[in-house]
Structure formats: C-alpha cells, structure tokens
Amino acid sequence: MSRLPDFVIIGAAKSASTWLHLALREHPAVYMPGEETAFFEDPNYREEDLAPLSEALQAAPSDKLLGIKCPNYLCTPQCAPRLAKHLPNARLIAILRNPVDRAISQYYHLIRAGQIPVVSADVAFSRYLAGHYDPPYAQQIVIDFGRYGMGVENFRRRFPPEQLLILTDLDMRNSPLDVFSRACGFLGIEQTAMPLQGSVPRNQGVYLLPVLRFIQRMNHYGQTYDAATGVARLRPGLLGWGARYLARLGSRASAASRTFVRAQEPAVSAKTRAALLEFYLPDIIRLEAMTNIDLSAWKIVREA
C-alpha cells in the first residue's frame, strides 16, 4: 500500500463524531472518504492484507492530509493494537459524549435500524444492567461503547499521549468553533472558516414508538443482520431499496417534527438514568484521572 492515513477519528459512536468528520472533510487541506472506514474492526481483518484499506483510500490526493473515521475503534479492544501495528505515527481524535446519553441514543438507533426489539428503554436497560442482553451484541454496542476510560487506556498503552486528542460534548456545548479549531491545531493545519455554518450537531434520533415500529419494519425488509455481530447486509432489488428509502423518509420526518412533539423525547426514567450512571461512574472517574478533563457534569443524573 503506497499511502496510509495520517489521522483517525476513533470515536465515539453517537457522540458527534460524524459532525467532526463532515467538518474536517470541508477543510481544503484534508481528504477523508465519505463513508466510515471499518477496516481495523472488520471480523475478516488479516494483518498481511491491506487491500481493503487501500481500495477505500485510492481516491486520496497526494497533497492532502489523509484521514479516516470509525467511531467503534475506541472501545473495540482489538482495534488499538491493529492501528498501532499499521499506523504507529497517526494522530487519533476521540470526541466523547456523556455515556448515559450515548447509551440511550444508541439503544434507540438500534431499534430504528431493526437490530433489536422494540422494548421500552427502562425495561431494556434493567435487563442489560443485570447482564441479560437480547441480542448479545447489544452489550458491546449499547453498553461497552460508552466505557471510554477503558478504551482510552487501551490506546494509551500503544500510542504516546501527544498523539491522542480527546474532546467532549461539554466542549461542543461551549463552542463548536473551538472544537474545530482544536482539531485543526492538533492536525497541524490552519483553521479555515467554520464549517457546517457553525451549527451544533442536532440529535436526529427517533423516539416515538409507533414511528420506531414502522421504521424498524421497513429496515427489516431492506436489510439483514448477522445474529452474532449485528453487521448489516443490504437486501438486493427494488423491494430492498424501496424499504430502505421509506425507513429514511420516516426517520427524517420524525426528526423534523421533534421540535413540535415533546413525546418524541427519549422516554427514559430518572431511575434508569441513575442506574446507568452508577454503572459508568467508575469508568468516568478513570477517564478523568487519565486525561485531567473535568467531567463533573457527567456525574449528575439529569432529565432527558
């Protein structure tokens, strides 16, 4: 392979990593593929075969900084050693969200995608926190992907601290412009005009159960899922395409209506939020100790 990525957005899922991806793609000195690059988490990954990665990056101009993004890398244990093996000098960026909010958002996202049953969040999380996962991959995707302290520690064992930039949703609330500026400085590129019209990423989640059921049904017609990993495969033909189109249309219409329909806010009780916070609190404290980032705001149970 002639060229490897200069930087990687490694996480976290449902934490504005897509916003950062889109913002950096607009920078004239940066090239990033439009899609996520899942090479280092691929179940079929082979150390000696970089052809899939090379194919994903073949359009990259030689005069631009080359970056990739996959938010699952941060908390997928095998990704850190794989990245260290192939990209030892890469700069890594992680943007993190309150893990309680992230878990809830991820849960509803998987319902919408048709990957988990439509069950109230309070019931589902009580089962998860008791160790009962249906399907099994919900443990990693919903719960473990919010254990940032574990993930950061895994990467810091293999990369020096100066190669890892950690940003948070607290930074985003204060100033998206500052987040973009810090990312540019970390990558050694000049800050251009604020991308995406300076907007804060808006939660596009769908939380109204009747709408979720419709979108889920359409996604069932539009794609299949591996029972062990949850990896999606698109169904071929007009029926599959049409079902996916209707699912996207339903998602967008529902997200657009959230301004007017309060019932579409995540239906999660304070009791469930408190239980999730109790689960994540040791990891939050661990992350604070490693990074010296004040995460006091994450230690408070708040309403949706």
C-alpha positions in Angstrom: 0.0 0.0 0.0 1.5 3.3 -1.1 -0.1 5.6 1.5 -1.6 5.2 5.0 -3.9 7.6 6.9 -2.3 10.5 8.8 -5.1 10.7 11.3 -8.1 8.6 12.6 -11.3 9.7 14.3 -11.6 6.7 16.6 -14.8 7.5 18.5 -17.1 7.6 20.0 -20.3 6.3 18.4 -23.4 8.6 18.8 -21.1 11.4 20.1 -20.8 13.9 17.3 -18.0 12.1 15.5 -20.0 12.4 12.3 -20.2 16.1 12.7 -16.4 16.3 13.2 -15.9 14.0 10.2 -18.0 16.3 8.0 -16.4 19.4 9.3 -12.9 18.2 8.6 -13.9 16.9 5.1 -14.7 20.5 4.2 -11.2 21.6 5.0 -9.2 22.3 1.8 -6.1 20.6 3.2 -7.8 17.4 4.2 -9.1 14.3 2.4 -11.4 11.9 4.2 -13.7 9.3 2.5 -17.4 10.0 2.8 -18.1 6.6 4.4 -16.7 5.2 7.7 -13.6 3.1 7.3 -14.2 -0.1 9.3 -11.1 -1.9 8.2 -9.5 -2.3 11.6 -12.6 -3.7 13.2 -13.6 -6.0 10.3 -14.2 -9.6 11.6 -12.3 -10.7 8.4 -9.3 -8.5 9.1 -6.0 -10.1 8.2 -2.8 -8.4 9.2 -1.0 -9.0 6.0 -3.8 -7.9 3.7 -4.2 -4.1 3.4 -6.0 -4.3 0.1 -9.5 -3.3 1.5 -8.0 -0.3 3.2 -6.1 0.7 0.1 -9.2 0.4 -2.0 -11.1 2.7 0.4 -8.4 5.3 0.1 -7.5 5.1 -3.6 -9.1 8.4 -4.5 -7.0 10.4 -1.9 -4.9 13.2 -3.4 -1.2 13.1 -2.6 -1.1 16.7 -1.4 -3.7 16.5 1.3 -3.8 15.2 4.8 -5.4 11.8 4.8 -7.9 10.8 7.5 -10.4 8.1 8.2 -13.2 7.7 10.7 -14.7 4.7 12.5 -16.3 5.5 15.9 -16.2 1.9 17.0 -12.5 1.8 17.2 -12.2 3.5 20.6 -13.9 0.8 22.6 -13.3 -2.3 20.4 -10.3 -3.9 22.2 -8.6 -5.4 19.1 -8.5 -2.1 17.2 -5.8 -0.3 19.3 -3.1 -3.0 18.6 -4.1 -3.1 14.9 -3.9 0.6 14.5 -0.6 0.7 16.4 0.8 -2.1 14.1 -0.1 -0.3 10.8 -0.4 3.4 11.8 2.1 4.0 14.7 2.5 7.7 13.8 -1.1 8.5 13.2 -2.8 11.2 15.2 -6.0 10.0 16.9 -9.1 12.0 17.7 -11.9 10.9 20.1 -15.0 13.0 20.7 -16.9 11.8 23.7 -20.5 12.2 24.9 -22.0 11.7 28.4 -22.0 7.9 28.4 -25.6 7.7 29.8 -26.9 9.9 27.0 -24.8 8.0 24.5 -26.2 4.6 25.6 -29.8 5.8 25.3 -29.2 7.3 21.9 -27.5 4.1 20.7 -30.4 2.0 22.0 -33.0 3.9 20.0 -30.7 3.9 17.0 -30.5 0.1 17.0 -34.3 -0.1 17.3 -34.7 2.2 14.4 -32.3 0.1 12.4 -34.2 -3.1 13.2 -31.3 -4.7 15.1 -33.0 -5.0 18.5 -36.7 -5.5 19.6 -39.0 -2.6 20.3 -39.0 -2.6 24.1 -39.2 0.4 26.4 -35.8 1.7 27.4 -36.5 1.3 31.1 -37.2 -2.4 30.7 -34.3 -3.0 28.3 -31.7 -1.2 30.4 -32.8 -3.0 33.6 -32.1 -6.3 31.7 -28.8 -5.1 30.3 -27.5 -3.9 33.7 -28.5 -7.3 35.1 -26.3 -9.0 32.4 -29.2 -10.1 30.1 -28.6 -9.0 26.6 -31.0 -9.6 23.7 -29.4 -9.8 21.2 -25.9 -10.5 22.7 -24.2 -7.8 20.6 -26.2 -5.1 22.5 -23.7 -5.5 25.3 -20.9 -4.1 23.2 -22.8 -1.6 21.0 -25.1 -0.1 23.6 -23.2 -0.5 26.9 -19.5 -1.1 26.3 -19.0 1.5 23.7 -19.6 4.1 26.5 -16.7 2.8 28.6 -14.3 5.4 27.3 -11.8 5.1 30.2 -11.2 1.5 29.2 -10.9 2.5 25.6 -8.6 5.4 26.1 -6.3 3.4 28.4 -6.1 0.7 25.7 -4.9 3.2 23.1 -2.5 4.9 25.6 -0.7 1.7 26.1 0.2 1.8 22.5 0.3 5.5 21.5 2.0 8.4 23.3 -0.4 10.9 24.9 0.5 13.6 22.4 -0.9 11.6 19.5 -4.4 11.4 21.1 -6.8 14.4 21.2 -9.8 13.9 23.4 -12.8 16.2 23.0 -16.2 16.1 24.8 -19.8 17.1 24.4 -19.1 19.7 27.1 -16.6 21.3 24.6 -19.3 21.2 21.9 -21.8 22.9 24.1 -19.4 25.7 24.9 -18.1 26.3 21.4 -18.2 24.1 18.2 -15.8 26.6 16.7 -13.3 25.9 19.4 -13.7 22.1 18.9 -13.0 22.5 15.2 -10.1 24.9 15.9 -8.5 22.4 18.4 -8.9 19.6 15.9 -7.2 21.7 13.2 -4.3 22.7 15.5 -3.8 19.1 16.6 -3.6 18.0 12.9 -1.2 20.9 12.1 -3.5 22.6 9.6 -4.7 26.2 9.6 -8.3 26.7 10.7 -10.5 27.7 7.8 -13.9 29.4 8.0 -16.2 27.5 10.4 -17.7 24.6 8.5 -21.3 23.5 8.5 -22.5 27.1 9.1 -21.2 26.8 12.7 -24.0 24.6 13.7 -24.1 22.3 16.7 -24.9 18.8 15.7 -28.6 18.1 16.3 -29.8 14.8 17.7 -31.7 13.2 14.8 -33.0 10.3 16.9 -36.5 8.9 16.6 -38.1 8.0 19.9 -41.9 7.8 19.3 -42.7 4.1 19.5 -45.3 3.8 16.6 -42.8 5.6 14.3 -40.0 3.4 15.5 -42.0 0.3 14.7 -42.7 1.5 11.2 -39.1 2.3 10.5 -37.9 -0.9 12.0 -40.3 -2.9 9.8 -39.1 -1.1 6.7 -35.5 -1.8 7.7 -36.3 -5.5 8.2 -37.4 -5.6 4.6 -34.4 -3.5 3.5 -31.5 -5.4 5.1 -30.5 -8.4 7.1 -28.3 -8.6 10.2 -25.7 -11.0 11.4 -27.1 -12.6 14.6 -23.7 -12.6 16.3 -22.3 -9.2 15.4 -25.3 -7.1 14.2 -23.5 -6.3 10.9 -26.0 -5.2 8.3 -26.2 -6.6 4.8 -28.4 -4.8 2.2 -31.2 -6.8 0.5 -30.9 -6.6 -3.2 -33.6 -5.5 -5.6 -36.3 -2.9 -5.8 -38.1 -4.1 -2.7 -35.0 -3.7 -0.5 -34.2 -0.3 -1.9 -37.8 0.9 -1.5 -38.0 -0.3 2.1 -34.7 1.5 3.0 -36.0 4.6 1.3 -39.2 4.6 3.3 -37.2 4.0 6.5 -35.0 7.0 5.8 -38.1 9.1 4.9 -39.8 8.1 8.2 -36.6 8.9 10.2 -36.2 12.4 8.6 -39.9 13.3 9.0 -39.9 12.2 12.6 -36.7 14.0 13.4 -38.0 17.2 11.8 -41.2 17.0 13.9 -39.3 16.7 17.2 -39.4 20.5 17.6 -43.2 20.3 18.0 -43.8 16.9 19.5 -42.4 16.6 23.1 -43.5 13.0 23.2 -40.6 12.2 20.9 -38.0 12.9 23.5 -36.3 9.8 24.9 -38.7 8.0 27.3 -36.2 7.1 30.0 -36.9 7.4 33.7 -34.6 9.1 36.2 -34.3 5.8 37.9 -32.9 4.2 34.8 -30.5 7.1 34.2 -29.3 6.8 37.8 -28.7 3.1 37.3 -26.7 3.7 34.1 -24.7 6.5 35.9 -23.9 4.1 38.7 -22.6 1.6 36.1 -20.5 4.2 34.2 -19.2 6.2 37.2 -16.0 4.2 37.9 -15.1 4.5 34.2 -15.8 8.2 34.2 -13.5 8.7 37.2 -10.9 6.5 35.5 -11.1 8.7 32.4 -10.8 11.9 34.5 -7.7 10.7 36.2 -6.0 9.8 32.9 -6.9 13.0 31.0 -7.3 15.7 33.6 -10.6 16.6 32.0 -13.3 17.8 34.4 -16.3 15.5 33.8 -18.3 16.7 36.8 -21.3 17.3 34.6 -21.4 13.6 33.6 -21.8 12.6 37.3 -25.2 14.2 37.7 -28.5 12.4 36.9 -30.4 14.8 34.7 -33.7 14.7 32.9 -33.9 13.8 29.2 
